[in-house]
């Protein structure tokens, strides 16, 4: 969706809204050789019989979209993709094609700007990036979930355990320090990478982070302290953090967690 919004802003000059759900749904009506080339597969027990304007609702109802196998095979080839892109630009966006290609070449556009914002990069601080629509927040949230495990090298900040797989799945969670519903903050400095059990304990106030970046363990925790995976053994250990301090948690976010979530 981030790429869709970036392309829209570079190519479209009419007052139409950048609604990602419209082409996603209405492409089902288009035909090539009399046959559809784009199909939606709903979640089990769900139906998609009309255009759904909410991205989050669409995500809840839709399992995935799929295209005809022969078209997919063509698009896997860079030469065929380039030819198709050039055709679409020439036919539908001749007036904005040059600007589009220039920004793509230098890597400057909506998606690049939001990535910089989420990663707290210096140049992003100099730009006013407004993210208000549901689609834009959806993109930012997705980037947060993507980049937090990356900057922590797929390593849990509390246990130091690194978990990866070859199947493009994260086993390390992107955890908000101040919940998004409170802060609306998806910057990397409001996040920390935790394995699921640590994430659960952190969100429930059984674990937190002190002023010297040491792990705090709630005295209200009830567990078998003799167990090799006991949380009590984490007490006072230093949090594992990225090498680049730009990605470290903001102290004010950690203070908020200690004051509003941590069970002392």
C-alpha positions in Angstrom: 0.0 0.0 0.0 2.9 2.3 0.7 4.0 2.0 -2.9 0.5 2.6 -4.2 0.3 5.9 -2.2 3.7 6.9 -3.3 2.9 6.3 -7.0 -0.4 8.0 -6.7 1.1 11.2 -5.3 3.7 11.2 -8.0 1.4 10.5 -10.9 -2.2 11.7 -10.2 -3.0 15.4 -10.5 -6.8 15.1 -10.4 -8.8 15.7 -7.1 -9.6 12.0 -6.8 -8.8 10.4 -3.4 -6.0 7.8 -3.1 -8.3 4.9 -2.1 -6.2 1.7 -2.2 -9.3 -0.4 -1.7 -11.0 0.7 -5.0 -8.5 -0.8 -7.5 -8.0 -3.7 -5.2 -11.7 -4.6 -5.4 -12.7 -3.3 -8.9 -9.8 -4.9 -10.8 -11.9 -8.1 -10.5 -14.2 -6.7 -13.2 -11.4 -6.2 -15.8 -10.8 -8.9 -18.4 -7.9 -10.1 -20.6 -9.0 -12.3 -23.4 -12.5 -12.4 -21.9 -11.1 -13.8 -18.6 -10.5 -12.1 -15.2 -6.8 -11.7 -14.2 -7.3 -10.6 -10.6 -9.2 -12.5 -7.9 -9.8 -11.9 -4.2 -9.8 -14.8 -1.7 -11.7 -14.0 1.5 -10.9 -15.3 4.9 -12.7 -18.5 5.9 -16.4 -17.8 6.6 -16.2 -14.3 5.0 -17.5 -12.9 1.8 -16.5 -9.8 -0.2 -19.5 -8.9 -2.3 -19.1 -5.1 -2.5 -16.4 -2.5 -2.3 -15.1 -2.1 1.3 -13.8 1.4 1.8 -12.0 0.7 5.1 -8.5 -0.8 4.8 -8.6 -2.4 8.2 -12.0 -4.0 7.4 -10.7 -5.3 4.1 -7.6 -6.7 5.9 -9.9 -8.5 8.4 -12.1 -10.0 5.6 -9.5 -10.7 3.0 -7.0 -13.6 3.0 -5.1 -12.5 -0.1 -5.4 -11.4 -3.7 -4.2 -13.5 -6.6 -3.6 -13.1 -10.3 -3.6 -15.4 -13.3 -0.6 -17.7 -13.3 0.6 -16.7 -16.8 0.5 -13.0 -15.9 2.3 -13.6 -12.7 5.0 -15.5 -14.5 5.4 -12.5 -16.9 5.7 -10.0 -14.1 8.5 -12.1 -12.5 10.7 -11.1 -15.5 12.2 -7.6 -15.1 12.1 -6.9 -18.9 8.4 -7.7 -19.1 7.7 -5.6 -16.0 9.5 -2.6 -17.5 7.6 -2.9 -20.8 4.3 -3.0 -18.9 5.2 -0.1 -16.7 6.3 2.0 -19.7 3.0 1.2 -21.5 0.9 2.2 -18.5 2.9 5.5 -18.0 2.7 6.4 -21.7 -1.1 5.7 -21.9 -2.4 7.0 -18.6 0.2 9.4 -17.2 2.1 11.1 -20.0 2.3 14.5 -18.3 3.7 13.2 -14.9 5.7 10.3 -16.2 9.0 12.2 -16.2 8.6 13.4 -12.6 7.6 9.9 -11.5 10.7 8.3 -13.0 13.0 11.0 -11.6 11.7 10.5 -8.0 11.9 6.7 -8.4 15.5 6.9 -9.6 16.6 9.0 -6.6 14.4 7.2 -4.1 12.4 10.2 -3.0 8.7 9.8 -2.4 6.0 9.2 0.1 7.2 5.7 1.1 10.8 6.9 1.4 9.7 9.8 3.6 7.6 7.7 5.9 10.4 5.1 6.2 12.7 8.0 7.3 10.1 9.2 9.8 9.6 5.7 11.4 13.4 5.2 11.6 13.9 8.7 13.1 16.4 9.6 10.4 17.9 13.2 10.6 16.6 14.4 7.2 13.1 13.2 8.1 13.1 15.6 11.2 13.6 18.5 8.8 10.4 17.7 6.8 6.9 18.1 8.0 5.3 14.7 7.3 1.6 14.6 7.9 0.0 11.2 8.3 -3.7 11.4 8.9 -5.7 9.0 6.7 -6.4 5.4 7.6 -4.3 4.3 4.7 -1.3 6.3 5.7 -1.5 5.1 9.3 -1.8 1.6 8.0 1.4 2.0 6.0 3.3 3.5 9.0 2.2 0.7 11.3 3.4 -1.9 8.8 6.8 -0.2 8.5 7.0 -0.2 12.3 6.4 -3.9 12.5 8.9 -4.5 9.7 11.8 -2.3 10.9 11.8 -2.9 14.6 12.9 -6.5 14.2 15.4 -5.4 11.5 17.2 -2.8 13.6 17.4 -5.2 16.5 18.8 -7.9 14.2 15.8 -10.2 14.9 17.0 -10.3 18.5 14.9 -10.1 21.7 16.1 -7.0 23.7 15.5 -8.8 27.0 16.8 -12.3 26.4 19.3 -11.7 23.7 17.7 -14.6 21.8 17.9 -14.3 18.0 15.1 -15.9 16.0 14.8 -16.1 12.2 13.5 -18.4 9.6 13.7 -18.7 5.8 10.0 -18.3 5.4 9.7 -14.5 5.6 8.1 -14.6 9.1 9.1 -12.6 12.1 9.5 -14.6 15.4 10.4 -11.3 17.2 7.6 -8.9 17.8 7.7 -5.1 17.3 6.5 -3.9 20.7 5.2 -0.3 21.4 6.6 1.1 24.6 3.7 3.7 24.9 0.7 2.0 23.3 -0.2 3.3 19.9 -3.8 4.0 21.1 -2.2 6.5 23.6 0.7 8.0 21.6 -0.1 7.4 17.9 3.6 7.1 17.8 5.1 4.5 15.3 8.7 5.8 15.4 11.4 3.3 16.1 12.1 5.2 19.4 8.7 4.1 20.7 9.5 0.5 19.9 11.5 -2.4 21.2 12.0 -5.9 19.8 10.8 -8.7 22.1 10.0 -12.4 21.7 6.2 -13.1 22.3 6.4 -14.1 25.9 8.5 -11.0 26.8 6.2 -8.8 24.8 3.2 -10.2 26.8 4.9 -9.6 30.1 6.0 -6.1 29.1 2.5 -5.1 27.9 1.1 -6.3 31.2 3.5 -4.5 33.4 5.5 -7.5 34.7 8.6 -6.2 33.0 9.9 -2.7 32.3 13.2 -0.8 31.6 15.0 1.4 34.1 16.8 4.7 33.8 20.1 2.9 33.1 18.5 0.6 30.5 18.4 -2.3 33.0 15.5 -4.7 33.0 13.0 -4.3 35.8 11.0 -7.2 37.1 7.7 -6.6 38.9 7.5 -7.9 42.5 4.0 -9.0 41.8 5.2 -11.6 39.3 4.3 -15.2 40.5 6.4 -17.9 38.9 8.7 -20.8 39.5 12.0 -19.0 40.0 14.0 -22.2 39.7 12.8 -22.7 36.1 15.6 -22.0 33.5 13.3 -19.6 31.7 12.2 -17.7 34.8 11.7 -14.0 34.3 13.3 -13.2 37.7 16.7 -14.0 36.3 16.4 -11.1 33.9 16.3 -8.6 36.8 19.0 -5.8 36.5 20.4 -7.2 33.2 21.1 -4.6 30.5 18.7 -4.4 27.6 20.2 -5.5 24.3 20.0 -2.5 21.9 20.9 -1.7 18.3 24.4 -0.4 17.6 23.0 2.8 16.1 21.8 4.9 19.0 19.3 6.6 16.6 17.1 3.6 17.1 17.3 3.4 20.9 14.1 3.9 22.9 13.4 7.5 24.0 13.8 7.9 27.8 10.4 9.7 28.0 8.7 6.7 26.6 10.4 4.4 29.1 9.4 6.8 31.9 5.8 6.6 30.7 5.8 2.8 30.7 7.3 2.7 34.2 4.7 5.2 35.5 1.6 3.9 33.8 2.1 0.2 33.0 4.8 -1.3 35.3 3.4 -3.0 38.4 5.8 -1.9 41.2 
